[in-house]
Amino acid sequence: MITFIVSILLLIAGYFTYGKFVERVFVTDRKRQTPAFSMRDNIDYVPMNTTRNSLIQLLNIAGVGPIFGPILGALYGPVAFVWIVIGCIFAGAVHDYLTGMISIRNHGAHLPQLAGKFLGKAMKHVVNGFAILLLLLVGTVFVTSPAALLANMTSLSLTLIIVAIFIYYLIATLLPIDKVIGRIYPYFGALLLFSAAGIGIGLIVTGAPIPELSFQNMHPDAAPIFPLLFLTISCGALSGFHATQTPIISRTTQNETNGRKIFYGMMITEGIIAMIWAAAAMSLFYGDQSLSDVLAAGGPAAVVSEVSTTMLGAIGGTLAVLGVIVLPITSGDTAFRSARMIIADYIKIDQKPIMKRVMVALPLFVVSYALTHMDFTLLWRYFSWANQTTAVIALWVGTMYLVLSRKPHWITSIPATFMTMATFTYLAYAPIGFGLPLQLSYVVAALGTLLCIALFMKRVRRLSRATFAVDEPVLSQSVDNGEAISAK
C-alpha cells in the first residue's frame, strides 16, 4: 500500500507547500472588503465563517464525481493515482483557488462574466451556454445516481425518490443560502467525512490488495490513457464544475486570507476522497468478481455498495453508502442554484423577489427531469467533456489575470495548455465526438491547441495596450459587527 499512502501524504504536503506558493503569487489583501459585505443582499451575498464556507465548498464540489470518476478511472490501474496527485495539486486546486479569488475581486462574478471580461465578449456567450449545459448535466447526474443508490437500499420506487430529490433541490435553489444549505451542510459534512475515513481506514486495516505504482495501462478494453483517463477522472483531479461553484462561496467569504483554506484546501480534501475510492476500486482487481465485472453488472454504484459492505459490514457499510449519497445531493442543489444565478446575472433579473427566482429556476428542473430518462453512461460521457472544457476556459481566464497582473502565469498556463490538448483529442477521438482514429485525433488536437494559444496571445496584446483593471473596485460601504468598513 506504499503508493496509496505516499499519494495521500503528497496531497496533504501540496496544500502546505504549493498551495502557499500559489497564494503568494496571487497576493491576498486582508484589508480589502469582500462582496459578502459590500454587496450583501441576505440571499446570495451573505457573510459566513470560514469553517461553514469550507464545508459548503467541499460538499458543493465533491459530488458523485470524486467517487464514480475514480472508480471508472481505476480500470486503468495505478496510473490513476499519478493523475489524481499531480492533477489535484498543480491543476485542480490552482483552478479552484484562482477562480474563487478572481471572483472575489470582481464582485462575486460567475465564470461567464469573468470569461467575457478576460477572454472577450464572445466568450461570455459561449461560456454561458457551456456553464448552463454543464450544470444541467451535473444536476441530472446528481439526481439519478443517489436515487439509484437509495432505491437499492430501500423498497421505494426510483421515480418517487427522484421526485423527492427534485423537491429538495427546488427549495435549496430558491431560499437564501444560509437558511437551508448553510444549516444542514455541517451535518452532511460529518457523514461524508465518516464515509471517506471509514473506507480509507478499512483499506489499511484489512490490508486490501492495492497495486503499487505502475504506468502500465491495465484497462480491460485497452482504452488509451490519453485523453480518456484525464476526462474520466475529473472531480478529484481537475473539474470545470468547480468553477461554477466557487463564486457561490466567493459571495459569502469574509476575508481574502481565508481563500487558501476554502478553495485550495477543499480541493485537496476532494483529491484525498478520490484517492480512497480509486484504491478501493483497484482492490477489486483481485477476487472472485473483477472490477470490470462489477462495473458491467451494476456500474459505479455497485462498486460503492460492494466496497462499503466489505470494508465496514452491514451497518457501517450502510452509513458509508449514505455518505456517498450525500455527496451528489449536496452538489446537485448548488448546481441548480448556480445555474439560477448565472442566468439571472446574464439577463439581469433581480433575485430578491422569490417569484423571479422561481421564474428562472423552474424551467431548469423541467429540462433536467427530461434528461433523467437518458442512459447514465452516455450522460456521464457528455458531462466529462463539458466539465473539462469548462475547466480549460477557467484556466485560461486565470492565466489572463496573471499575465495582465504581471505575475507568474505558468501555474495556470501549463495545465491550461495540457488540458486544451486533452479535451480537443477527446472531442476528435470519442464516439460522442467525431470518432477519428487516435493518431489523427492527436494532430487535430495539436492544431486546435495552437490556435487557442494564438487567439489568447492576440487578446493579451490587445488588453496590454488598453487601460484594463483586473480587479473591480469595491462598490459601497458596509457594516460589520456594528462598525462601518470604508470601501476601498
Salt bridges, closest charged atoms under 4 A:
GLU23 OE1 - LYS20 NZ 3.39
GLU23 OE1 - ARG260 NE 3.29
ASP29 OD2 - LYS488 NZ 2.43
ASP44 OD1 - ARG337 NH2 2.96
ASP44 OD1 - ARG340 NH2 3.15
ASP96 OD1 - HIS95 ND1 2.83
ASP96 OD2 - HIS242 ND1 2.80
GLU256 OE2 - ARG32 NE 3.74
GLU256 OE2 - ARG105 NE 2.59
GLU270 OE2 - HIS242 NE2 3.40
ASP345 OD2 - ARG251 NH2 2.92
ASP471 OD2 - ARG105 NH1 2.88
GLU472 OE2 - LYS117 NZ 2.88
